Amino acid sequence: MKKSAKIRYIIFKILIEIYKKNKNFDEVFEGVISKNNLDLRDKSLIFNVCQNTMRYNLHSKIILNKFIKKKLKTTQYILLISAVTQIVFLNFKTYAVVYDTVDVSRHINLFPGFINAALQKVAKEKEEFNKTKISK
């Protein structure tokens, strides 16, 4: 797994701990960061993405509901809202987010084709979401 995909996997693990086990962000963040040898830039990226994913959780869910009609597993939901936050709200390069998220989905045995298709649909509509500016 590439370094960028590994960072997104760490983000996924942190968000799963918070969502499933209802733990404090600071505890989970410090615990995961201490286990991995990361530089300051990587720590800042992880912190930024995790915080914004939690902040824009409802907005990301609205966006996903526009494209996905079936009920998602918790792991799929967490992975997708993190990617949607990165694409729509943080303006990361779309191809990098999609590629790494699909790589993470392969690693955790989620359906990579489904993840790819969902994120490609979100990426196509990204400009529309930015124009309408979902109220913050």
Solvent accessible surface area in square Angstrom, and as a share of the most:
residue,aa,sasa,rsa
1,M,101,0.45
2,K,111,0.47
3,K,119,0.51
4,S,39,0.25
5,A,0,0.00
6,K,114,0.48
7,I,10,0.05
8,R,26,0.09
9,Y,48,0.18
10,I,4,0.02
11,I,1,0.01
12,F,14,0.06
13,K,72,0.31
14,I,0,0.00
15,L,7,0.03
16,I,27,0.14
17,E,44,0.20
18,I,30,0.15
19,Y,117,0.44
20,K,117,0.50
21,K,120,0.51
22,N,138,0.71
23,K,91,0.39
24,N,83,0.42
25,F,21,0.09
26,D,89,0.46
27,E,114,0.51
28,V,11,0.07
29,F,22,0.09
30,E,109,0.49
31,G,31,0.30
32,V,17,0.10
33,I,14,0.07
34,S,92,0.60
35,K,171,0.73
36,N,43,0.22
37,N,157,0.81
38,L,28,0.14
39,D,75,0.39
40,L,141,0.70
41,R,200,0.73
42,D,13,0.07
43,K,68,0.29
44,S,59,0.38
45,L,54,0.27
46,I,0,0.00
47,F,92,0.38
48,N,60,0.31
49,V,1,0.00
50,C,0,0.00
51,Q,48,0.21
52,N,14,0.07
53,T,1,0.01
54,M,68,0.30
55,R,152,0.56
56,Y,25,0.10
57,N,52,0.27
58,L,119,0.59
59,H,29,0.13
60,S,0,0.00
61,K,91,0.39
62,I,92,0.47
63,I,1,0.00
64,L,3,0.02
65,N,85,0.44
66,K,95,0.40
67,F,40,0.17
68,I,15,0.08
69,K,172,0.73
70,K,110,0.47
71,K,188,0.80
72,L,32,0.16
73,K,116,0.49
74,T,46,0.27
75,T,36,0.21
76,Q,2,0.01
77,Y,28,0.11
78,I,4,0.02
79,L,7,0.03
80,L,0,0.00
81,I,7,0.04
82,S,7,0.05
83,A,1,0.01
84,V,0,0.00
85,T,0,0.00
86,Q,4,0.02
87,I,0,0.00
88,V,5,0.03
89,F,41,0.17
90,L,37,0.18
91,N,99,0.51
92,F,48,0.20
93,K,130,0.55
94,T,36,0.21
95,Y,157,0.60
96,A,34,0.26
97,V,0,0.00
98,V,8,0.05
99,Y,129,0.49
100,D,3,0.01
101,T,3,0.02
102,V,14,0.08
103,D,31,0.16
104,V,0,0.00
105,S,0,0.00
106,R,138,0.50
107,H,103,0.46
108,I,39,0.20
109,N,136,0.70
110,L,13,0.07
111,F,119,0.50
112,P,42,0.27
113,G,54,0.52
114,F,53,0.22
115,I,0,0.00
116,N,58,0.30
117,A,49,0.38
118,A,4,0.03
119,L,0,0.00
120,Q,80,0.36
121,K,99,0.42
122,V,0,0.00
123,A,24,0.18
124,K,166,0.70
125,E,51,0.23
126,K,31,0.13
127,E,105,0.47
128,E,77,0.35
129,F,17,0.07
130,N,41,0.21
131,K,165,0.70
132,T,94,0.55
133,K,127,0.54
134,I,43,0.22
135,S,91,0.59
136,K,172,0.73
